[in-house]
Amino acid sequence: MNIFKQKGTDREIGARPPVGRRVRAWSWGLLLALIIFPVVSFSGGAAWGADAFLEDLHYSVNVLLWHDAARARITLKSLGAGKYLAEISGRPQGMLKTLSGSDREERMQTEMAWRQGRLQPLVYREESRRRGKLHLKEYRFDYDRGRLELWELKGEALVYKWHTTLTGPIYDPLSGFYNCRLGLLGPIQDGQVFKLKGIPYPKPEDIEVQVGPETPEGRKTMILIRGEAYKDKPAPVFAFFDPTMVPKHAWTRIWGFGKITGELLPGGKGLKGLKPEVAAHREVGAVPES
């Protein structure tokens, strides 16, 4: 199915799974921080100097009739030795801050390593602070043992909860975002379709990224989430990218709530200078191993 050939609006396309199940699904929409409610907020990246970031993008978020209801941020930092740290953050403002709780904090963070022609996730974390209590899930990718484990915070310690076999590439939202956007899984061109396996917890899900044509607003892209929770129908997120593949505008609809949009703000830092290992890969047009 080619989304860009369908008639109708984004409102008419796709199934409407429960809100709780769509949190990670929407994160595949490339502007994850713009489409989670309540909007995520964390301070981990604030201690880094601006020059430490390879990328530092800021967004204004509109929620229903609330203009600039939140500010969101996407960052990428080199850790050296072919390793990277990607994070997504945000901060509710005004009425949204009042409704979602001023003490609520969340973050999503991925440590990645350059291996086999792509950025492989090493550790993916989902962290939330609600009413003074910390909730943390940590997914650990052990490629030597071919095992993906989930550890969850219980009290003051991380406790093993679940595992599955790594039989092929599995992507969290951030590693999927950067691999697709950097062209490491294939060229960015009209009609290109990227199909990825998401973290299969609590249920398996597949992610499909459809690259559309260049338009006056930018290159249109749609992200579809497929799986048992969606009854094999898409849960669409839409985005426009500028010529350097920086996401400039994104939107989605929350069933029973409404439309949420995000707009790129001026003054950020887009990814320009790639690290040598990634730049060399793109120059020779290597194909990543599965």
ZADO-1210 file (C-alpha; in nm, 4 decimals, padded with zeros to 6 digits):
<atoms>
<atom x="00.0000" y="00.0000" z="00.0000" code="MET" pos="1"/>
<atom x="00.1363" y="00.3403" z="-00.0941" code="ASN" pos="2"/>
<atom x="00.0073" y="00.5988" z="00.1501" code="ILE" pos="3"/>
<atom x="00.0855" y="00.8889" z="-00.0801" code="PHE" pos="4"/>
<atom x="-00.1528" y="00.7599" z="-00.3474" code="LYS" pos="5"/>
<atom x="-00.4491" y="00.7345" z="-00.1141" code="GLN" pos="6"/>
<atom x="-00.7245" y="00.9878" z="-00.1226" code="LYS" pos="7"/>
<atom x="-00.8474" y="01.1680" z="00.1831" code="GLY" pos="8"/>
<atom x="-00.6778" y="01.3285" z="00.4790" code="THR" pos="9"/>
<atom x="-00.4576" y="01.1873" z="00.7507" code="ASP" pos="10"/>
<atom x="-00.7678" y="01.1744" z="00.9694" code="ARG" pos="11"/>
<atom x="-00.9129" y="00.9067" z="00.7437" code="GLU" pos="12"/>
<atom x="-00.6100" y="00.6768" z="00.7333" code="ILE" pos="13"/>
<atom x="-00.5207" y="00.4109" z="00.9868" code="GLY" pos="14"/>
<atom x="-00.6493" y="00.2208" z="01.2860" code="ALA" pos="15"/>
<atom x="-00.6805" y="00.3733" z="01.6316" code="ARG" pos="16"/>
<atom x="-00.5198" y="00.1559" z="01.8978" code="PRO" pos="17"/>
<atom x="-00.5361" y="00.2468" z="02.2675" code="PRO" pos="18"/>
<atom x="-00.3352" y="00.5546" z="02.3658" code="VAL" pos="19"/>
<atom x="-00.1140" y="00.3620" z="02.6067" code="GLY" pos="20"/>
<atom x="00.0008" y="00.1195" z="02.3378" code="ARG" pos="21"/>
<atom x="00.0867" y="00.4000" z="02.0942" code="ARG" pos="22"/>
<atom x="00.3516" y="00.5710" z="02.3089" code="VAL" pos="23"/>
<atom x="00.6493" y="00.3871" z="02.1592" code="ARG" pos="24"/>
<atom x="00.4684" y="00.3466" z="01.8276" code="ALA" pos="25"/>
<atom x="00.4353" y="00.7214" z="01.7821" code="TRP" pos="26"/>
<atom x="00.7999" y="00.7647" z="01.8699" code="SER" pos="27"/>
<atom x="00.8772" y="00.6108" z="01.5326" code="TRP" pos="28"/>
<atom x="00.7268" y="00.9247" z="01.3890" code="GLY" pos="29"/>
<atom x="01.0736" y="01.0843" z="01.4007" code="LEU" pos="30"/>
<atom x="00.9504" y="01.3635" z="01.6213" code="LEU" pos="31"/>
<atom x="00.8727" y="01.1477" z="01.9165" code="LEU" pos="32"/>
<atom x="00.8948" y="01.4277" z="02.1678" code="ALA" pos="33"/>
<atom x="00.6339" y="01.6246" z="01.9790" code="LEU" pos="34"/>
<atom x="00.3637" y="01.3619" z="01.9977" code="ILE" pos="35"/>
<atom x="00.3706" y="01.2112" z="02.3464" code="ILE" pos="36"/>
<atom x="00.1161" y="01.3371" z="02.5984" code="PHE" pos="37"/>
<atom x="00.2070" y="01.4493" z="02.8557" code="PRO" pos="38"/>
<atom x="00.5087" y="01.5904" z="02.6777" code="VAL" pos="39"/>
<atom x="00.8403" y="01.4512" z="02.8017" code="VAL" pos="40"/>
<atom x="01.0826" y="01.6612" z="03.0028" code="SER" pos="41"/>
<atom x="01.4283" y="01.5924" z="03.1403" code="PHE" pos="42"/>
<atom x="01.7460" y="01.7764" z="03.2275" code="SER" pos="43"/>
<atom x="02.0165" y="01.5255" z="03.1381" code="GLY" pos="44"/>
<atom x="02.1312" y="01.7088" z="02.8263" code="GLY" pos="45"/>
<atom x="02.1371" y="02.0523" z="02.9789" code="ALA" pos="46"/>
<atom x="02.4809" y="02.0053" z="03.1338" code="ALA" pos="47"/>
<atom x="02.6496" y="01.9604" z="02.7960" code="TRP" pos="48"/>
<atom x="02.7863" y="02.2610" z="02.6119" code="GLY" pos="49"/>
<atom x="02.6299" y="02.3462" z="02.2777" code="ALA" pos="50"/>
<atom x="02.9504" y="02.2494" z="02.0964" code="ASP" pos="51"/>
<atom x="02.9272" y="01.8950" z="02.2378" code="ALA" pos="52"/>
<atom x="02.6253" y="01.8143" z="02.0220" code="PHE" pos="53"/>
<atom x="02.6380" y="01.6857" z="01.6676" code="LEU" pos="54"/>
<atom x="02.2712" y="01.7835" z="01.6549" code="GLU" pos="55"/>
<atom x="02.0487" y="01.9946" z="01.8773" code="ASP" pos="56"/>
<atom x="01.6988" y="02.0612" z="01.7436" code="LEU" pos="57"/>
<atom x="01.4224" y="02.2517" z="01.9201" code="HIS" pos="58"/>
<atom x="01.0486" y="02.2435" z="01.8491" code="TYR" pos="59"/>
<atom x="00.7317" y="02.4223" z="01.9466" code="SER" pos="60"/>
<atom x="00.4389" y="02.1904" z="02.0120" code="VAL" pos="61"/>
<atom x="00.0730" y="02.2739" z="01.9546" code="ASN" pos="62"/>
<atom x="-00.1861" y="02.0635" z="02.1365" code="VAL" pos="63"/>
<atom x="-00.5417" y="02.1055" z="02.0078" code="LEU" pos="64"/>
<atom x="-00.6119" y="02.4797" z="02.0398" code="LEU" pos="65"/>
<atom x="-00.3146" y="02.5411" z="02.2690" code="TRP" pos="66"/>
<atom x="-00.0451" y="02.7125" z="02.0657" code="HIS" pos="67"/>
<atom x="00.3133" y="02.6591" z="02.1848" code="ASP" pos="68"/>
<atom x="00.1871" y="02.4358" z="02.4640" code="ALA" pos="69"/>
<atom x="00.5273" y="02.2709" z="02.4976" code="ALA" pos="70"/>
<atom x="00.8872" y="02.2866" z="02.3825" code="ARG" pos="71"/>
<atom x="01.0669" y="01.9727" z="02.2636" code="ALA" pos="72"/>
<atom x="01.4280" y="01.8851" z="02.1876" code="ARG" pos="73"/>
<atom x="01.6213" y="01.6171" z="01.9968" code="ILE" pos="74"/>
<atom x="01.9959" y="01.5798" z="02.0544" code="THR" pos="75"/>
<atom x="02.2802" y="01.3600" z="01.9291" code="LEU" pos="76"/>
<atom x="02.6241" y="01.3474" z="02.0912" code="LYS" pos="77"/>
<atom x="02.9421" y="01.1582" z="02.0018" code="SER" pos="78"/>
<atom x="03.0851" y="00.9515" z="02.2878" code="LEU" pos="79"/>
<atom x="03.4033" y="00.8689" z="02.0952" code="GLY" pos="80"/>
<atom x="03.5306" y="00.5345" z="01.9627" code="ALA" pos="81"/>
<atom x="03.2360" y="00.5066" z="01.7223" code="GLY" pos="82"/>
<atom x="02.9706" y="00.5406" z="01.9927" code="LYS" pos="83"/>
<atom x="02.6848" y="00.7913" z="02.0125" code="TYR" pos="84"/>
<atom x="02.4152" y="00.9037" z="02.2536" code="LEU" pos="85"/>
<atom x="02.0761" y="01.0175" z="02.1244" code="ALA" pos="86"/>
<atom x="01.8101" y="01.1698" z="02.3489" code="GLU" pos="87"/>
<atom x="01.4638" y="01.3161" z="02.3200" code="ILE" pos="88"/>
<atom x="01.3368" y="01.5746" z="02.5647" code="SER" pos="89"/>
<atom x="01.0673" y="01.8338" z="02.6066" code="GLY" pos="90"/>
<atom x="00.9012" y="02.0678" z="02.8508" code="ARG" pos="91"/>
<atom x="00.5300" y="02.1480" z="02.8845" code="PRO" pos="92"/>
<atom x="00.4324" y="02.5110" z="02.9187" code="GLN" pos="93"/>
<atom x="00.1367" y="02.7021" z="03.0584" code="GLY" pos="94"/>
<atom x="-00.1886" y="02.5093" z="03.0876" code="MET" pos="95"/>
<atom x="-00.0359" y="02.1840" z="02.9626" code="LEU" pos="96"/>
<atom x="00.2218" y="02.2009" z="03.2411" code="LYS" pos="97"/>
<atom x="-00.0570" y="02.2510" z="03.4932" code="THR" pos="98"/>
<atom x="-00.2622" y="01.9608" z="03.3590" code="LEU" pos="99"/>
<atom x="00.0270" y="01.7152" z="03.3190" code="SER" pos="100"/>
<atom x="00.1931" y="01.8035" z="03.6501" code="GLY" pos="101"/>
<atom x="00.4835" y="02.0368" z="03.7038" code="SER" pos="102"/>
<atom x="00.6962" y="01.7604" z="03.8553" code="ASP" pos="103"/>
<atom x="00.6483" y="01.5128" z="03.5691" code="ARG" pos="104"/>
<atom x="00.9666" y="01.4235" z="03.3835" code="GLU" pos="105"/>
<atom x="01.0330" y="01.1673" z="03.1128" code="GLU" pos="106"/>
<atom x="01.3129" y="01.0832" z="02.8744" code="ARG" pos="107"/>
<atom x="01.4073" y="00.8377" z="02.6054" code="MET" pos="108"/>
<atom x="01.7738" y="00.7752" z="02.5477" code="GLN" pos="109"/>
<atom x="01.9765" y="00.5402" z="02.3267" code="THR" pos="110"/>
<atom x="02.3429" y="00.4510" z="02.3319" code="GLU" pos="111"/>
<atom x="02.4488" y="00.3360" z="01.9831" code="MET" pos="112"/>
<atom x="02.7653" y="00.1985" z="01.8245" code="ALA" pos="113"/>
<atom x="02.8834" y="00.2060" z="01.4635" code="TRP" pos="114"/>
<atom x="02.8900" y="-00.1605" z="01.3543" code="ARG" pos="115"/>
<atom x="02.8338" y="-00.3429" z="01.0268" code="GLN" pos="116"/>
<atom x="02.7531" y="-00.0249" z="00.8378" code="GLY" pos="117"/>
<atom x="02.4825" y="00.1032" z="01.0679" code="ARG" pos="118"/>
<atom x="02.4174" y="00.2455" z="01.4126" code="LEU" pos="119"/>
<atom x="02.3341" y="-00.0481" z="01.6374" code="GLN" pos="120"/>
<atom x="02.1527" y="00.0209" z="01.9646" code="PRO" pos="121"/>
<atom x="02.3404" y="-00.0920" z="02.2746" code="LEU" pos="122"/>
<atom x="02.1113" y="00.0354" z="02.5511" code="VAL" pos="123"/>
<atom x="01.7697" y="00.1969" z="02.5159" code="TYR" pos="124"/>
<atom x="01.6085" y="00.3605" z="02.8215" code="ARG" pos="125"/>
<atom x="01.2595" y="00.4856" z="02.8963" code="GLU" pos="126"/>
<atom x="01.2529" y="00.6933" z="03.2137" code="GLU" pos="127"/>
<atom x="00.9590" y="00.8646" z="03.3819" code="SER" pos="128"/>
<atom x="00.9168" y="01.0604" z="03.7043" code="ARG" pos="129"/>
<atom x="00.5590" y="01.0948" z="03.8246" code="ARG" pos="130"/>
<atom x="00.4563" y="01.2373" z="04.1603" code="ARG" pos="131"/>
<atom x="00.8072" y="01.1998" z="04.2946" code="GLY" pos="132"/>
<atom x="00.8454" y="00.8352" z="04.1869" code="LYS" pos="133"/>
<atom x="01.0988" y="00.7181" z="03.9295" code="LEU" pos="134"/>
<atom x="00.9998" y="00.4593" z="03.6662" code="HIS" pos="135"/>
<atom x="01.2766" y="00.3160" z="03.4479" code="LEU" pos="136"/>
<atom x="01.2940" y="00.0496" z="03.1791" code="LYS" pos="137"/>
<atom x="01.6284" y="-00.0409" z="03.0247" code="GLU" pos="138"/>
<atom x="01.6603" y="-00.2578" z="02.7132" code="TYR" pos="139"/>
<atom x="02.0060" y="-00.4123" z="02.6770" code="ARG" pos="140"/>
<atom x="02.1232" y="-00.5389" z="02.3378" code="PHE" pos="141"/>
<atom x="02.3791" y="-00.8192" z="02.3849" code="ASP" pos="142"/>
<atom x="02.5003" y="-00.9039" z="02.0338" code="TYR" pos="143"/>
<atom x="02.7652" y="-01.1499" z="02.1506" code="ASP" pos="144"/>
<atom x="02.5004" y="-01.3682" z="02.3147" code="ARG" pos="145"/>
<atom x="02.2271" y="-01.2826" z="02.0614" code="GLY" pos="146"/>
<atom x="01.9963" y="-01.1630" z="02.3362" code="ARG" pos="147"/>
<atom x="01.7792" y="-00.8568" z="02.4060" code="LEU" pos="148"/>
<atom x="01.6932" y="-00.8102" z="02.7737" code="GLU" pos="149"/>
<atom x="01.4543" y="-00.5814" z="02.9588" code="LEU" pos="150"/>
<atom x="01.5490" y="-00.4637" z="03.3063" code="TRP" pos="151"/>
<atom x="01.3053" y="-00.2611" z="03.5168" code="GLU" pos="152"/>
<atom x="01.3588" y="-00.0498" z="03.8251" code="LEU" pos="153"/>
<atom x="01.2171" y="-00.2041" z="04.1418" code="LYS" pos="154"/>
<atom x="01.2907" y="-00.0056" z="04.4511" code="GLY" pos="155"/>
<atom x="01.6488" y="00.1102" z="04.4094" code="GLU" pos="156"/>
<atom x="01.7741" y="-00.1688" z="04.1817" code="ALA" pos="157"/>
<atom x="01.7251" y="-00.2722" z="03.8198" code="LEU" pos="158"/>
<atom x="01.5653" y="-00.6183" z="03.8052" code="VAL" pos="159"/>
<atom x="01.5623" y="-00.8555" z="03.5070" code="TYR" pos="160"/>
<atom x="01.2116" y="-00.8885" z="03.3605" code="LYS" pos="161"/>
<atom x="01.2125" y="-01.0267" z="03.0037" code="TRP" pos="162"/>
<atom x="01.4293" y="-01.1329" z="02.7120" code="HIS" pos="163"/>
<atom x="01.4104" y="-01.2375" z="02.3487" code="THR" pos="164"/>
<atom x="01.6544" y="-01.3687" z="02.0907" code="THR" pos="165"/>
<atom x="01.8317" y="-01.1248" z="01.8598" code="LEU" pos="166"/>
<atom x="01.7904" y="-01.3089" z="01.5316" code="THR" pos="167"/>
<atom x="01.8208" y="-00.9914" z="01.3247" code="GLY" pos="168"/>
<atom x="01.8301" y="-00.6130" z="01.3614" code="PRO" pos="169"/>
<atom x="01.5865" y="-00.4691" z="01.6173" code="ILE" pos="170"/>
<atom x="01.5530" y="-00.0936" z="01.6509" code="TYR" pos="171"/>
<atom x="01.4346" y="00.1352" z="01.9249" code="ASP" pos="172"/>
<atom x="01.2785" y="00.4687" z="01.8186" code="PRO" pos="173"/>
<atom x="01.6007" y="00.6731" z="01.8270" code="LEU" pos="174"/>
<atom x="01.8307" y="00.4269" z="01.6524" code="SER" pos="175"/>
<atom x="01.5629" y="00.3705" z="01.3893" code="GLY" pos="176"/>
<atom x="01.5271" y="00.7461" z="01.3443" code="PHE" pos="177"/>
<atom x="01.8948" y="00.8101" z="01.2796" code="TYR" pos="178"/>
<atom x="01.9588" y="00.5006" z="01.0661" code="ASN" pos="179"/>
<atom x="01.6710" y="00.5865" z="00.8337" code="CYS" pos="180"/>
<atom x="01.7434" y="00.9550" z="00.8207" code="ARG" pos="181"/>
<atom x="02.1166" y="00.9133" z="00.7500" code="LEU" pos="182"/>
<atom x="02.0404" y="00.6755" z="00.4636" code="GLY" pos="183"/>
<atom x="02.2188" y="00.3856" z="00.6356" code="LEU" pos="184"/>
<atom x="01.9337" y="00.1467" z="00.5566" code="LEU" pos="185"/>
<atom x="01.8909" y="00.2638" z="00.1983" code="GLY" pos="186"/>
<atom x="01.8772" y="00.5794" z="-00.0121" code="PRO" pos="187"/>
<atom x="01.6371" y="00.8630" z="00.0694" code="ILE" pos="188"/>
<atom x="01.4333" y="00.8924" z="-00.2499" code="GLN" pos="189"/>
<atom x="01.0767" y="00.9035" z="-00.3752" code="ASP" pos="190"/>
<atom x="00.8929" y="00.5795" z="-00.3098" code="GLY" pos="191"/>
<atom x="01.1561" y="00.4325" z="-00.0789" code="GLN" pos="192"/>
<atom x="01.0130" y="00.2109" z="00.1959" code="VAL" pos="193"/>
<atom x="01.2052" y="00.1146" z="00.5070" code="PHE" pos="194"/>
<atom x="01.0789" y="-00.1841" z="00.7061" code="LYS" pos="195"/>
<atom x="01.2149" y="-00.2341" z="01.0546" code="LEU" pos="196"/>
<atom x="01.1521" y="-00.4584" z="01.3532" code="LYS" pos="197"/>
<atom x="01.0644" y="-00.2701" z="01.6677" code="GLY" pos="198"/>
<atom x="01.1253" y="-00.3891" z="02.0220" code="ILE" pos="199"/>
<atom x="00.8863" y="-00.6871" z="02.0582" code="PRO" pos="200"/>
<atom x="00.7612" y="-00.6004" z="02.4053" code="TYR" pos="201"/>
<atom x="00.4940" y="-00.6380" z="02.5194" code="PRO" pos="202"/>
<atom x="00.3935" y="-00.7544" z="02.1686" code="LYS" pos="203"/>
<atom x="00.5785" y="-00.7707" z="01.8349" code="PRO" pos="204"/>
<atom x="00.5461" y="-00.4702" z="01.6047" code="GLU" pos="205"/>
<atom x="00.6809" y="-00.3764" z="01.2644" code="ASP" pos="206"/>
<atom x="00.7651" y="-00.0232" z="01.1589" code="ILE" pos="207"/>
<atom x="00.7286" y="00.0930" z="00.8008" code="GLU" pos="208"/>
<atom x="00.8665" y="00.4289" z="00.6883" code="VAL" pos="209"/>
<atom x="00.7400" y="00.5502" z="00.3505" code="GLN" pos="210"/>
<atom x="00.9370" y="00.8278" z="00.1840" code="VAL" pos="211"/>
<atom x="00.7249" y="01.0570" z="-00.0288" code="GLY" pos="212"/>
<atom x="00.8020" y="01.3252" z="-00.2869" code="PRO" pos="213"/>
<atom x="00.9607" y="01.6645" z="-00.2435" code="GLU" pos="214"/>
<atom x="00.6941" y="01.9314" z="-00.1955" code="THR" pos="215"/>
<atom x="00.7072" y="02.3066" z="-00.1299" code="PRO" pos="216"/>
<atom x="00.6823" y="02.2198" z="00.2405" code="GLU" pos="217"/>
<atom x="00.9627" y="01.9640" z="00.2269" code="GLY" pos="218"/>
<atom x="00.9916" y="01.5898" z="00.1707" code="ARG" pos="219"/>
<atom x="00.6829" y="01.4168" z="00.3050" code="LYS" pos="220"/>
<atom x="00.7203" y="01.0991" z="00.5071" code="THR" pos="221"/>
<atom x="00.4738" y="00.8711" z="00.6759" code="MET" pos="222"/>
<atom x="00.5463" y="00.6217" z="00.9509" code="ILE" pos="223"/>
<atom x="00.3185" y="00.3228" z="00.9974" code="LEU" pos="224"/>
<atom x="00.3136" y="00.0849" z="01.2931" code="ILE" pos="225"/>
<atom x="00.1875" y="-00.2663" z="01.2305" code="ARG" pos="226"/>
<atom x="00.1260" y="-00.5461" z="01.4769" code="GLY" pos="227"/>
<atom x="-00.1301" y="-00.7323" z="01.6806" code="GLU" pos="228"/>
<atom x="-00.2128" y="-00.4225" z="01.8806" code="ALA" pos="229"/>
<atom x="-00.3057" y="-00.2445" z="01.5573" code="TYR" pos="230"/>
<atom x="-00.4933" y="-00.5335" z="01.3982" code="LYS" pos="231"/>
<atom x="-00.2524" y="-00.5192" z="01.1020" code="ASP" pos="232"/>
<atom x="-00.3570" y="-00.1650" z="01.0154" code="LYS" pos="233"/>
<atom x="-00.1381" y="00.1445" z="01.0268" code="PRO" pos="234"/>
<atom x="-00.1194" y="00.4017" z="01.3034" code="ALA" pos="235"/>
<atom x="00.0106" y="00.6934" z="01.0968" code="PRO" pos="236"/>
<atom x="00.2468" y="00.9733" z="01.1859" code="VAL" pos="237"/>
<atom x="00.3308" y="01.2377" z="00.9244" code="PHE" pos="238"/>
<atom x="00.6416" y="01.4530" z="00.8903" code="ALA" pos="239"/>
<atom x="00.8094" y="01.6937" z="00.6491" code="PHE" pos="240"/>
<atom x="01.1891" y="01.7098" z="00.6169" code="PHE" pos="241"/>
<atom x="01.4095" y="01.9828" z="00.4770" code="ASP" pos="242"/>
<atom x="01.6756" y="01.9078" z="00.2082" code="PRO" pos="243"/>
<atom x="01.9253" y="01.8021" z="00.4787" code="THR" pos="244"/>
<atom x="01.6669" y="01.5612" z="00.6252" code="MET" pos="245"/>
<atom x="01.6058" y="01.7679" z="00.9364" code="VAL" pos="246"/>
<atom x="01.2444" y="01.7162" z="01.0524" code="PRO" pos="247"/>
<atom x="01.0747" y="02.0575" z="01.0301" code="LYS" pos="248"/>
<atom x="00.7074" y="01.9744" z="01.0844" code="HIS" pos="249"/>
<atom x="00.5214" y="01.6697" z="01.2169" code="ALA" pos="250"/>
<atom x="00.1706" y="01.5830" z="01.3234" code="TRP" pos="251"/>
<atom x="-00.0476" y="01.2975" z="01.4422" code="THR" pos="252"/>
<atom x="-00.3901" y="01.2393" z="01.5910" code="ARG" pos="253"/>
<atom x="-00.4664" y="01.0813" z="01.9261" code="ILE" pos="254"/>
<atom x="-00.7890" y="00.8875" z="01.9226" code="TRP" pos="255"/>
<atom x="-01.0357" y="01.0509" z="02.1608" code="GLY" pos="256"/>
<atom x="-00.8099" y="01.3532" z="02.2061" code="PHE" pos="257"/>
<atom x="-00.7218" y="01.5300" z="01.8829" code="GLY" pos="258"/>
<atom x="-00.4367" y="01.6570" z="01.6711" code="LYS" pos="259"/>
<atom x="-00.0879" y="01.7423" z="01.7963" code="ILE" pos="260"/>
<atom x="00.1701" y="01.9180" z="01.5790" code="THR" pos="261"/>
<atom x="00.5329" y="02.0200" z="01.6129" code="GLY" pos="262"/>
<atom x="00.7259" y="02.2954" z="01.4344" code="GLU" pos="263"/>
<atom x="01.1036" y="02.3346" z="01.4101" code="LEU" pos="264"/>
<atom x="01.2266" y="02.6506" z="01.5829" code="LEU" pos="265"/>
<atom x="01.5153" y="02.8652" z="01.4546" code="PRO" pos="266"/>
<atom x="01.8505" y="02.8641" z="01.6301" code="GLY" pos="267"/>
<atom x="01.9065" y="02.4892" z="01.6575" code="GLY" pos="268"/>
<atom x="02.1943" y="02.2843" z="01.5201" code="LYS" pos="269"/>
<atom x="02.1241" y="02.0344" z="01.2428" code="GLY" pos="270"/>
<atom x="02.3453" y="01.7326" z="01.1801" code="LEU" pos="271"/>
<atom x="02.6066" y="01.8417" z="00.9243" code="LYS" pos="272"/>
<atom x="02.9489" y="01.6988" z="00.9952" code="GLY" pos="273"/>
<atom x="02.9257" y="01.3215" z="01.0202" code="LEU" pos="274"/>
<atom x="03.1885" y="01.1253" z="01.2065" code="LYS" pos="275"/>
<atom x="03.4544" y="00.9658" z="00.9802" code="PRO" pos="276"/>
<atom x="03.3185" y="00.6098" z="00.9981" code="GLU" pos="277"/>
<atom x="02.9675" y="00.7159" z="00.8956" code="VAL" pos="278"/>
<atom x="03.0854" y="00.9599" z="00.6280" code="ALA" pos="279"/>
<atom x="03.3083" y="00.6940" z="00.4710" code="ALA" pos="280"/>
<atom x="03.0197" y="00.4475" z="00.4634" code="HIS" pos="281"/>
<atom x="02.7963" y="00.6935" z="00.2812" code="ARG" pos="282"/>
<atom x="03.0666" y="00.7850" z="00.0295" code="GLU" pos="283"/>
<atom x="03.1224" y="00.4280" z="-00.0862" code="VAL" pos="284"/>
<atom x="02.7526" y="00.3407" z="-00.0765" code="GLY" pos="285"/>
<atom x="02.8019" y="00.0374" z="00.1432" code="ALA" pos="286"/>
<atom x="02.5061" y="-00.1853" z="00.2247" code="VAL" pos="287"/>
<atom x="02.4685" y="-00.2667" z="00.5958" code="PRO" pos="288"/>
<atom x="02.4760" y="-00.6282" z="00.7003" code="GLU" pos="289"/>
<atom x="02.1587" y="-00.7701" z="00.8503" code="SER" pos="290"/>
</atoms>
